[in-house]
Amino acid sequence: MALGIYSDEVEVHDQQSKISFSMRTAIWGLIIGVALALFFGIRSAILFGNDNSATELKYFFSVFFVSLIIYIPLFVGVNWLIHYGANKVSQKMSQNDPFDS
């Protein structure tokens, strides 16, 4: 990032791929959020379900949906913000590079 290489790599990736790099980082944030919500939902169903399938399902779905509401915007936003900031810094460093032609 400090050498200006990150923005060049993003530009090359965007030219070669159908999905832009910023969309890819958002998708990874979505995947991480869903995986974490599934983990917490399954864990709460096992720990607090009291061997009753209706109670286990209730705990799973309530924890899963609340976790989705919390973690998907968090991870998508954080991943996108890190990518956006790194790309901006890398573009500035690339513009200031006297050896870049």
C-alpha positions in Angstrom: 0.0 0.0 0.0 2.8 2.4 0.9 4.5 1.8 -2.5 1.3 2.3 -4.5 1.2 -1.3 -5.6 -2.2 -2.1 -4.1 -4.2 0.3 -6.3 -2.4 -1.1 -9.4 -3.3 -4.7 -8.4 -6.9 -3.6 -7.9 -6.9 -2.0 -11.3 -5.5 -5.1 -12.9 -8.0 -7.3 -11.1 -10.9 -5.2 -12.2 -9.8 -5.4 -15.8 -9.4 -9.2 -15.8 -12.4 -10.2 -13.6 -16.1 -9.8 -14.0 -16.5 -8.9 -10.3 -14.8 -5.8 -9.1 -12.4 -6.0 -6.2 -14.6 -3.8 -4.0 -17.6 -6.1 -4.7 -15.4 -9.1 -3.9 -14.4 -7.6 -0.5 -18.1 -7.0 0.3 -19.0 -10.5 -0.7 -16.3 -11.8 1.7 -17.8 -9.7 4.4 -21.2 -11.2 3.7 -19.8 -14.7 3.8 -18.0 -14.1 7.1 -21.1 -12.5 8.6 -23.4 -15.4 7.6 -20.8 -18.0 8.8 -20.5 -16.3 12.2 -24.3 -16.0 12.5 -24.7 -19.7 11.7 -22.0 -20.6 14.3 -23.7 -18.5 17.0 -27.2 -19.9 16.1 -26.1 -23.5 16.2 -24.1 -23.0 19.4 -27.0 -21.3 21.2 -29.4 -24.1 20.0 -27.1 -26.8 21.4 -26.3 -25.0 24.7 -29.7 -23.6 25.5 -32.2 -25.8 23.6 -32.9 -28.2 26.5 -33.3 -31.2 24.2 -36.6 -29.9 22.9 -36.6 -29.5 19.1 -39.1 -26.6 19.1 -37.0 -24.8 21.7 -33.8 -25.5 19.8 -35.3 -24.1 16.6 -36.6 -21.1 18.4 -33.2 -20.3 19.8 -31.4 -21.1 16.5 -33.6 -18.8 14.4 -33.7 -15.9 16.9 -29.9 -15.9 17.5 -29.2 -16.5 13.8 -31.4 -13.5 12.6 -30.2 -11.1 15.3 -26.6 -12.1 14.4 -27.2 -11.5 10.7 -28.6 -8.0 11.5 -25.5 -7.2 13.6 -22.6 -8.9 11.8 -23.4 -8.6 8.1 -23.4 -4.8 8.0 -20.4 -4.8 10.4 -18.2 -7.1 8.3 -19.3 -5.8 4.9 -18.7 -2.2 6.1 -15.4 -2.9 7.7 -14.0 -4.9 4.8 -15.2 -2.3 2.3 -13.9 0.6 4.4 -10.4 -1.0 4.7 -10.3 -1.7 1.0 -11.4 1.9 0.1 -8.9 3.5 2.5 -6.0 1.3 1.3 -6.9 2.0 -2.3 -7.0 5.8 -1.7 -3.6 5.8 0.1 -2.1 3.6 -2.5 -3.3 5.8 -5.3 -1.8 8.9 -3.5 1.5 7.1 -3.1 1.4 6.0 -6.7 0.8 9.6 -7.9 3.7 10.9 -5.8 6.1 8.2 -7.1 8.9 10.0 -9.1 10.0 6.6 -10.7 6.5 5.7 -12.0 6.3 6.4 -15.7 
